[in-house]
């Protein structure tokens, strides 16, 4: 497991993404960290991420 940092530039990006996509700030922060680390996908059951074009979303088996 890798723990990623979240500096002021990432938080600024999160605010912009929250406004752009109407995301909760917690979801927008996840997206900002993903983008800043060059990650292109996420596994989540959170349907808010499924409407984003910025990343590929994989839904875990239920």
Buried (B, 14 or more C-beta within 10 A) or exposed (E): EEEEEBEEEBBEBBEEBBEEBEBEEEBBBBBBBBBBEEEEEBEBEBEBBEEBEEBEBEEEEE
